Amino acid sequence: MNRKQRRAAQETGGAANTALAAAGDLFQRAVAHQERGELDDAARLYKRVLGVVPTHGGTHNNLAQVRLTQGRRGDASEHFAQAIDAAPELLDDLGPIIAVLLKVVPALSTAVGRVEAAWPRRPALHEIFDCGLDALAGDPLLHTVLTSTTLRHLPLERVFTAMRAGLLSDVSAEPGNTTTYVRALDLIGALARQCFINEYVFSETDAETADANALTATIEQRLQNREPVHAAQLLTAAMYRPLYALASIDAIVDKPWPKAVRDVLTQQVIEPRRERELRTTVPRVTAIDDAVSLRVQQQYEENPYPRWVRAGAPPPPATIETYLQQRFPGAPIRPLNVEAAPAILIAGCGTGRSAIEFAQHFPDAKLLAADLSGASLSYAKRKTPAALAPRIDFVQADILKLDTLDRRFDLINASGVLHHMADPFAAWRLLTGLLRPSGVMYIGLYSELARRDIVAARQFIAERGFAATPSGIREAREALAASPFRSVTHSGDFYGTSDCRDLLFHVQEQRMAIPQIKDFLDREGLAFLGFDLPPPIAAGVRERFTAARWPLTDLDRWHELEQMQPDLFITMYQFWVQKR
């Protein structure tokens, strides 16, 4: 893992850090031993630290590095997995984790080369893995990655696409074989969960589709006849189609299955059922009748976005004003005069991750989280921790009509939503009117310059007529990966069906440039506080501005910098402003 990830892992867990104070000397001594190459001594002290604070991510990460250097890959994998459990936000930057995974599971590195050489042919399992699935089964880090996030790595995606096809072929050829994959059930179940997380974005051949449909039909018939269904069959089917689609699946949900099957049934049957129940509890507080809003609503009803699995560890609690002062030292931040319970609006909350994170960060706040999509809101409600639920009101509403609620807010988060509206600046102006005096806004808007490759890919898709359907998205991804527009595979949103639809097939997208943003801020009486950039990038930019004696709030200088670094805002312009 990289330095940023190690630092994040070390900083997690408030209670854990309190306990770690007593073990701080041990930890520092362990680090010193590790830096001198005295690995046995370092490992001994790290284990003592874990005896005091078993969930300390930094210790698990460092001990994993020691074990990897010693060649003890199994132990390394276990401790890397526990570091992620302590700090799930590490999964947001998956590249370093994939690099570690390929080291602790060498069979995966070998498989990448073999599958890439054969692609688009799906090599058989014995061609991919010399020792079959035993080389992967039981690895903790692999299991954590597959079950916690989309697999945002094209070569590994293709390995597991080929593995899935091999399993389907074997299970279809030997439907009565219950022993071949007993030792690999956890791995097969993890892959089934990955396929559900990414909404079956892996490409399928026509033969696979036919075999998967036949397997699903066979299982459905056996369920209706009350005949046994083998675990490997059920898990293989779950790699291609969600189990909730089986009409008779409820008949076997409560049977004494192996844990791998129980976990998949929970993910693919029990949790979606809970979301359907929760949907009836979400009030609609405004009309939704704008033409663009209705089209956007339909997209997110079909494909709620993003389908996140694990939220990061709770950040340190803070007041809004303190957070901004720490985030933007020297910025012209005015006192907010916030009441005892600050009012926060999450405008376009989607599946709820941002609402949950804001509620964690500002523990005294009361949140209104609004979205067009009932499917997204029910997902958000299911994912909301019970301790936070009383402070977050999820409502179905159109941003364009939020002014009818006659409510005002100290903070409004409108990141990633305004550029999906017919007139982003009109919607932004409406939201500005909902701010209390000196209130702040967190805004996210697409950059015209940074999104140039996405625009080209969208044109490629339109010219070739790929539909915004699961099969159309799968076909478009394969075509793009082999095209001059392959750079889109570097986006994390390429690796899930809903994510890819949001990235490349969105029904409404607009892009901006910094001068447009500056003009709007000037007209509407909003003060720019600063861009929200990843810490390493922010540090480099700060150094550059300081050397040139430019204020970090000078948007004209930011525009000049973007012209020189066109990928600076590759995700979005994300920034904070304050009402004057």
SULURDA-V655940 format. One record per pair of residues at least 24 apart in sequence whose C-alpha atoms are under 6 Angstrom apart, sorted by sequence separation. I is the first residue (numbers start at 1). J is the second residue. D is the distance in Angstrom with one decimal. If there is no record, write none. Layout:
i | j | d
I | J | D
I | J | D
This chain:
i | j | d
244 | 268 | 5.9
341 | 365 | 4.9
345 | 369 | 6.0
368 | 392 | 5.9
369 | 393 | 5.9
370 | 394 | 5.9
372 | 396 | 5.5
243 | 268 | 5.6
244 | 269 | 4.8
351 | 376 | 4.7
366 | 391 | 5.0
367 | 392 | 4.7
368 | 393 | 4.9
369 | 394 | 4.8
370 | 395 | 4.9
371 | 396 | 5.2
372 | 397 | 5.4
23 | 49 | 5.9
57 | 83 | 4.2
242 | 268 | 5.9
350 | 376 | 5.3
351 | 377 | 5.8
370 | 396 | 5.6
371 | 397 | 5.6
372 | 398 | 5.8
408 | 434 | 4.9
409 | 435 | 5.0
410 | 436 | 5.6
419 | 445 | 5.9
370 | 397 | 5.7
408 | 435 | 5.6
409 | 436 | 5.6
351 | 379 | 5.6
352 | 380 | 4.3
408 | 436 | 5.8
411 | 439 | 5.8
413 | 441 | 5.7
415 | 443 | 4.5
416 | 444 | 4.9
57 | 86 | 5.2
351 | 380 | 4.4
410 | 439 | 4.6
411 | 440 | 4.9
412 | 441 | 4.7
413 | 442 | 4.7
414 | 443 | 5.0
415 | 444 | 3.8
416 | 445 | 6.0
411 | 441 | 5.5
55 | 86 | 5.9
73 | 104 | 5.0
16 | 53 | 5.9
122 | 162 | 4.9
125 | 166 | 5.5
161 | 202 | 6.0
124 | 166 | 5.5
532 | 574 | 5.4
112 | 155 | 5.9
147 | 190 | 5.7
319 | 362 | 5.9
531 | 574 | 5.8
532 | 575 | 5.2
115 | 159 | 6.0
146 | 190 | 5.8
195 | 239 | 5.5
317 | 361 | 4.8
318 | 362 | 5.6
531 | 575 | 4.1
317 | 362 | 5.8
514 | 559 | 5.8
530 | 575 | 5.6
147 | 193 | 5.8
189 | 235 | 5.9
192 | 238 | 5.4
314 | 360 | 5.9
315 | 361 | 5.6
458 | 504 | 5.5
530 | 576 | 5.7
10 | 57 | 5.4
137 | 184 | 5.4
147 | 194 | 5.6
192 | 239 | 4.3
529 | 576 | 5.4
9 | 57 | 4.6
10 | 58 | 3.9
146 | 194 | 5.2
150 | 198 | 5.6
529 | 577 | 5.2
9 | 58 | 4.9
528 | 577 | 4.5
137 | 187 | 5.4
527 | 577 | 5.3
527 | 578 | 5.1
526 | 578 | 5.4
526 | 579 | 4.7
526 | 580 | 5.6
525 | 580 | 5.6
81 | 141 | 4.7
78 | 140 | 5.3
77 | 140 | 5.9
448 | 511 | 4.8
77 | 141 | 5.1
447 | 511 | 5.4
448 | 512 | 5.2
344 | 409 | 5.6
446 | 511 | 4.9
447 | 512 | 5.2
448 | 513 | 6.0
343 | 409 | 4.9
344 | 410 | 6.0
346 | 412 | 6.0
347 | 413 | 5.9
447 | 513 | 5.8
343 | 410 | 5.4
344 | 411 | 4.8
345 | 412 | 4.7
346 | 413 | 4.9
347 | 414 | 5.1
344 | 412 | 5.7
348 | 417 | 5.9
189 | 260 | 5.1
301 | 373 | 5.3
304 | 376 | 4.9
300 | 373 | 5.7
186 | 260 | 5.1
301 | 375 | 5.2
297 | 372 | 5.3
297 | 373 | 5.4
9 | 87 | 5.4
5 | 90 | 5.8
420 | 508 | 5.0
420 | 509 | 5.0
419 | 509 | 5.7
419 | 510 | 4.9
1 | 96 | 4.8
1 | 97 | 5.8
279 | 378 | 4.9
278 | 378 | 5.4
336 | 438 | 5.3
275 | 378 | 5.1
275 | 379 | 5.9
288 | 398 | 5.6
284 | 395 | 5.9
286 | 397 | 5.0
283 | 395 | 5.4
284 | 396 | 4.5
285 | 397 | 5.7
282 | 395 | 5.7
284 | 397 | 5.9
450 | 566 | 5.5
450 | 567 | 4.9
450 | 569 | 5.8
450 | 570 | 4.9
447 | 572 | 6.0
446 | 572 | 4.7
445 | 572 | 5.4
444 | 572 | 5.9
445 | 573 | 5.1
444 | 573 | 5.4
444 | 574 | 4.3
443 | 574 | 5.6
443 | 575 | 5.5
442 | 575 | 5.8
442 | 576 | 4.6
441 | 576 | 5.6
441 | 577 | 5.3
440 | 577 | 5.6
440 | 578 | 4.3
439 | 578 | 5.7
438 | 578 | 6.0
439 | 579 | 5.5
438 | 579 | 4.7
438 | 580 | 5.8
148 | 309 | 5.7
305 | 498 | 5.9
303 | 498 | 4.9
331 | 529 | 5.7
89 | 312 | 4.2
88 | 312 | 4.8
87 | 313 | 5.5
203 | 474 | 5.4
201 | 474 | 5.8
201 | 496 | 5.7
201 | 497 | 5.3
198 | 496 | 4.2
199 | 497 | 5.5
152 | 492 | 5.7
152 | 495 | 5.6
